[in-house]
Amino acid sequence: MEQLPCKGCKGLCCGPVLVTASELKKIKKKIKSMPTKIRLELENQNRYYGTCIFYDIHNDRCGIHSVRPEICRMFGFYKELTCFRKPELATKKMNQPAKEKHVGVLTVDFTWKDFK
């Protein structure tokens, strides 16, 4: 599968990020396992308004990539979630309902205080 051209975007496409209860649980576990220094560096970054709280602006990538929510995994490959820099990669159509109900949005409903 071809890769998205994310380098240089500074997280502009990373939000809003809907999360399910099971995704939230995995993210909390990941955050708790991070070395304190790395977690604090990620937590204290100034991001663009609306950008996911876990977007690592200094390294230009997702700070929780291994446990990122399903919507992030789907971004750029579904017509409803098209990457403006490489729209031709969006070839799939979302035609199945979500497996699990979303419980909120990262940055809006869940902030860093929820992961301490």
BATORKE-429464 format. One record per residue (C-alpha): residue number from 1; residue in three letters; chain; x, y, z. Coordinates in steps of 0.02 Angstrom, whole numbers, plus 50000, padded with zeros to 5 digits. Each point is the difference from the previous one (the first is absolute). Example, Ala and Ser with C-alpha at 12.3 -4.5 7.8 and 13.67 -1.06 7.14 Angstrom:
<atoms>
<num = 1 | residuo = ALA | cadena = A | c1 = 50615 | c2 = 49775 | c3 = 50390>
<num = 2 | residuo = SER | cadena = A | c1 = 50069 | c2 = 50172 | c3 = 49967>
</atoms>
This chain:
<atoms>
<num = 1 | residuo = MET | cadena = A | c1 = 50000 | c2 = 50000 | c3 = 50000>
<num = 2 | residuo = GLU | cadena = A | c1 = 50065 | c2 = 50171 | c3 = 49954>
<num = 3 | residuo = GLN | cadena = A | c1 = 50042 | c2 = 50117 | c3 = 50143>
<num = 4 | residuo = LEU | cadena = A | c1 = 49918 | c2 = 50166 | c3 = 50037>
<num = 5 | residuo = PRO | cadena = A | c1 = 50111 | c2 = 50155 | c3 = 49979>
<num = 6 | residuo = CYS | cadena = A | c1 = 49984 | c2 = 50053 | c3 = 50182>
<num = 7 | residuo = LYS | cadena = A | c1 = 50172 | c2 = 50077 | c3 = 50025>
<num = 8 | residuo = GLY | cadena = A | c1 = 49983 | c2 = 50188 | c3 = 50007>
<num = 9 | residuo = CYS | cadena = A | c1 = 49813 | c2 = 50006 | c3 = 50036>
<num = 10 | residuo = LYS | cadena = A | c1 = 50027 | c2 = 50043 | c3 = 50184>
<num = 11 | residuo = GLY | cadena = A | c1 = 49845 | c2 = 49903 | c3 = 50051>
<num = 12 | residuo = LEU | cadena = A | c1 = 49875 | c2 = 50107 | c3 = 49907>
<num = 13 | residuo = CYS | cadena = A | c1 = 49903 | c2 = 49843 | c3 = 49952>
<num = 14 | residuo = CYS | cadena = A | c1 = 50013 | c2 = 49924 | c3 = 50174>
<num = 15 | residuo = GLY | cadena = A | c1 = 49834 | c2 = 50050 | c3 = 50074>
<num = 16 | residuo = PRO | cadena = A | c1 = 49867 | c2 = 49988 | c3 = 50053>
<num = 17 | residuo = VAL | cadena = A | c1 = 50039 | c2 = 49823 | c3 = 50058>
<num = 18 | residuo = LEU | cadena = A | c1 = 49852 | c2 = 49895 | c3 = 50055>
<num = 19 | residuo = VAL | cadena = A | c1 = 50041 | c2 = 49862 | c3 = 50125>
<num = 20 | residuo = THR | cadena = A | c1 = 49911 | c2 = 49846 | c3 = 50065>
<num = 21 | residuo = ALA | cadena = A | c1 = 50010 | c2 = 49935 | c3 = 50178>
<num = 22 | residuo = SER | cadena = A | c1 = 50120 | c2 = 49860 | c3 = 49950>
<num = 23 | residuo = GLU | cadena = A | c1 = 50112 | c2 = 50121 | c3 = 49904>
<num = 24 | residuo = LEU | cadena = A | c1 = 50002 | c2 = 50117 | c3 = 50150>
<num = 25 | residuo = LYS | cadena = A | c1 = 50053 | c2 = 49856 | c3 = 50112>
<num = 26 | residuo = LYS | cadena = A | c1 = 50146 | c2 = 49955 | c3 = 49884>
<num = 27 | residuo = ILE | cadena = A | c1 = 50054 | c2 = 50182 | c3 = 49989>
<num = 28 | residuo = LYS | cadena = A | c1 = 49998 | c2 = 50018 | c3 = 50190>
<num = 29 | residuo = LYS | cadena = A | c1 = 50107 | c2 = 49844 | c3 = 50016>
<num = 30 | residuo = LYS | cadena = A | c1 = 50123 | c2 = 50067 | c3 = 49870>
<num = 31 | residuo = ILE | cadena = A | c1 = 50013 | c2 = 50169 | c3 = 50086>
<num = 32 | residuo = LYS | cadena = A | c1 = 50030 | c2 = 49920 | c3 = 50171>
<num = 33 | residuo = SER | cadena = A | c1 = 50140 | c2 = 49893 | c3 = 49926>
<num = 34 | residuo = MET | cadena = A | c1 = 50091 | c2 = 50148 | c3 = 49922>
<num = 35 | residuo = PRO | cadena = A | c1 = 50157 | c2 = 50064 | c3 = 50084>
<num = 36 | residuo = THR | cadena = A | c1 = 49954 | c2 = 50158 | c3 = 50097>
<num = 37 | residuo = LYS | cadena = A | c1 = 50116 | c2 = 50111 | c3 = 49898>
<num = 38 | residuo = ILE | cadena = A | c1 = 49923 | c2 = 49947 | c3 = 49834>
<num = 39 | residuo = ARG | cadena = A | c1 = 49822 | c2 = 50015 | c3 = 50067>
<num = 40 | residuo = LEU | cadena = A | c1 = 50032 | c2 = 50175 | c3 = 50068>
<num = 41 | residuo = GLU | cadena = A | c1 = 50082 | c2 = 50056 | c3 = 49837>
<num = 42 | residuo = LEU | cadena = A | c1 = 49848 | c2 = 49939 | c3 = 49903>
<num = 43 | residuo = GLU | cadena = A | c1 = 49876 | c2 = 50074 | c3 = 50124>
<num = 44 | residuo = ASN | cadena = A | c1 = 50078 | c2 = 50174 | c3 = 50003>
<num = 45 | residuo = GLN | cadena = A | c1 = 50007 | c2 = 50032 | c3 = 49813>
<num = 46 | residuo = ASN | cadena = A | c1 = 49905 | c2 = 50145 | c3 = 49921>
<num = 47 | residuo = ARG | cadena = A | c1 = 49893 | c2 = 49928 | c3 = 49861>
<num = 48 | residuo = TYR | cadena = A | c1 = 49884 | c2 = 50081 | c3 = 49875>
<num = 49 | residuo = TYR | cadena = A | c1 = 49823 | c2 = 50022 | c3 = 50066>
<num = 50 | residuo = GLY | cadena = A | c1 = 49901 | c2 = 49839 | c3 = 49978>
<num = 51 | residuo = THR | cadena = A | c1 = 50152 | c2 = 49890 | c3 = 49971>
<num = 52 | residuo = CYS | cadena = A | c1 = 50003 | c2 = 49838 | c3 = 50099>
<num = 53 | residuo = ILE | cadena = A | c1 = 50083 | c2 = 50014 | c3 = 50170>
<num = 54 | residuo = PHE | cadena = A | c1 = 50114 | c2 = 49854 | c3 = 49955>
<num = 55 | residuo = TYR | cadena = A | c1 = 50068 | c2 = 50074 | c3 = 49839>
<num = 56 | residuo = ASP | cadena = A | c1 = 50188 | c2 = 50024 | c3 = 50026>
<num = 57 | residuo = ILE | cadena = A | c1 = 50031 | c2 = 50166 | c3 = 49913>
<num = 58 | residuo = HIS | cadena = A | c1 = 50188 | c2 = 49996 | c3 = 50035>
<num = 59 | residuo = ASN | cadena = A | c1 = 50022 | c2 = 49832 | c3 = 49912>
<num = 60 | residuo = ASP | cadena = A | c1 = 49858 | c2 = 50028 | c3 = 49875>
<num = 61 | residuo = ARG | cadena = A | c1 = 49911 | c2 = 49837 | c3 = 50038>
<num = 62 | residuo = CYS | cadena = A | c1 = 49874 | c2 = 49914 | c3 = 50112>
<num = 63 | residuo = GLY | cadena = A | c1 = 50063 | c2 = 49983 | c3 = 50178>
<num = 64 | residuo = ILE | cadena = A | c1 = 49894 | c2 = 49844 | c3 = 50030>
<num = 65 | residuo = HIS | cadena = A | c1 = 50012 | c2 = 49923 | c3 = 49826>
<num = 66 | residuo = SER | cadena = A | c1 = 49993 | c2 = 49817 | c3 = 50057>
<num = 67 | residuo = VAL | cadena = A | c1 = 49833 | c2 = 50029 | c3 = 50090>
<num = 68 | residuo = ARG | cadena = A | c1 = 49926 | c2 = 50137 | c3 = 49891>
<num = 69 | residuo = PRO | cadena = A | c1 = 49811 | c2 = 49994 | c3 = 49980>
<num = 70 | residuo = GLU | cadena = A | c1 = 49916 | c2 = 49915 | c3 = 49852>
<num = 71 | residuo = ILE | cadena = A | c1 = 49953 | c2 = 50166 | c3 = 49920>
<num = 72 | residuo = CYS | cadena = A | c1 = 50185 | c2 = 50043 | c3 = 49990>
<num = 73 | residuo = ARG | cadena = A | c1 = 50039 | c2 = 49831 | c3 = 49922>
<num = 74 | residuo = MET | cadena = A | c1 = 49865 | c2 = 50031 | c3 = 49869>
<num = 75 | residuo = PHE | cadena = A | c1 = 50048 | c2 = 50179 | c3 = 49958>
<num = 76 | residuo = GLY | cadena = A | c1 = 50056 | c2 = 50029 | c3 = 49822>
<num = 77 | residuo = PHE | cadena = A | c1 = 49939 | c2 = 49833 | c3 = 49934>
<num = 78 | residuo = TYR | cadena = A | c1 = 49812 | c2 = 50030 | c3 = 50012>
<num = 79 | residuo = LYS | cadena = A | c1 = 49906 | c2 = 50125 | c3 = 49891>
<num = 80 | residuo = GLU | cadena = A | c1 = 49921 | c2 = 50076 | c3 = 50154>
<num = 81 | residuo = LEU | cadena = A | c1 = 50173 | c2 = 50028 | c3 = 50078>
<num = 82 | residuo = THR | cadena = A | c1 = 50103 | c2 = 50062 | c3 = 49853>
<num = 83 | residuo = CYS | cadena = A | c1 = 50176 | c2 = 50068 | c3 = 50016>
<num = 84 | residuo = PHE | cadena = A | c1 = 50007 | c2 = 50165 | c3 = 49904>
<num = 85 | residuo = ARG | cadena = A | c1 = 50181 | c2 = 49968 | c3 = 49949>
<num = 86 | residuo = LYS | cadena = A | c1 = 49968 | c2 = 49828 | c3 = 49927>
<num = 87 | residuo = PRO | cadena = A | c1 = 49812 | c2 = 49982 | c3 = 49966>
<num = 88 | residuo = GLU | cadena = A | c1 = 50025 | c2 = 49858 | c3 = 49876>
<num = 89 | residuo = LEU | cadena = A | c1 = 50038 | c2 = 49882 | c3 = 50146>
<num = 90 | residuo = ALA | cadena = A | c1 = 49821 | c2 = 50017 | c3 = 50062>
<num = 91 | residuo = THR | cadena = A | c1 = 49923 | c2 = 49857 | c3 = 49903>
<num = 92 | residuo = LYS | cadena = A | c1 = 49895 | c2 = 49913 | c3 = 50132>
<num = 93 | residuo = LYS | cadena = A | c1 = 49822 | c2 = 50043 | c3 = 50048>
<num = 94 | residuo = MET | cadena = A | c1 = 49941 | c2 = 49989 | c3 = 50180>
<num = 95 | residuo = ASN | cadena = A | c1 = 49849 | c2 = 49888 | c3 = 49988>
<num = 96 | residuo = GLN | cadena = A | c1 = 50001 | c2 = 49910 | c3 = 50165>
<num = 97 | residuo = PRO | cadena = A | c1 = 49943 | c2 = 50071 | c3 = 50167>
<num = 98 | residuo = ALA | cadena = A | c1 = 50127 | c2 = 50027 | c3 = 50136>
<num = 99 | residuo = LYS | cadena = A | c1 = 50035 | c2 = 49843 | c3 = 50101>
<num = 100 | residuo = GLU | cadena = A | c1 = 49997 | c2 = 50096 | c3 = 50163>
<num = 101 | residuo = LYS | cadena = A | c1 = 49917 | c2 = 50162 | c3 = 50053>
<num = 102 | residuo = HIS | cadena = A | c1 = 50111 | c2 = 50153 | c3 = 50019>
<num = 103 | residuo = VAL | cadena = A | c1 = 50010 | c2 = 50070 | c3 = 50176>
<num = 104 | residuo = GLY | cadena = A | c1 = 50078 | c2 = 50167 | c3 = 49958>
<num = 105 | residuo = VAL | cadena = A | c1 = 50127 | c2 = 50103 | c3 = 49907>
<num = 106 | residuo = LEU | cadena = A | c1 = 50185 | c2 = 50017 | c3 = 50047>
<num = 107 | residuo = THR | cadena = A | c1 = 50044 | c2 = 50181 | c3 = 50041>
<num = 108 | residuo = VAL | cadena = A | c1 = 49816 | c2 = 50045 | c3 = 50030>
<num = 109 | residuo = ASP | cadena = A | c1 = 49928 | c2 = 49867 | c3 = 50115>
<num = 110 | residuo = PHE | cadena = A | c1 = 50166 | c2 = 49924 | c3 = 50053>
<num = 111 | residuo = THR | cadena = A | c1 = 50151 | c2 = 50107 | c3 = 50040>
<num = 112 | residuo = TRP | cadena = A | c1 = 50167 | c2 = 49963 | c3 = 50080>
<num = 113 | residuo = LYS | cadena = A | c1 = 49922 | c2 = 50009 | c3 = 50174>
<num = 114 | residuo = ASP | cadena = A | c1 = 49902 | c2 = 49843 | c3 = 49957>
<num = 115 | residuo = PHE | cadena = A | c1 = 50161 | c2 = 49902 | c3 = 49970>
<num = 116 | residuo = LYS | cadena = A | c1 = 50089 | c2 = 50035 | c3 = 50164>
</atoms>
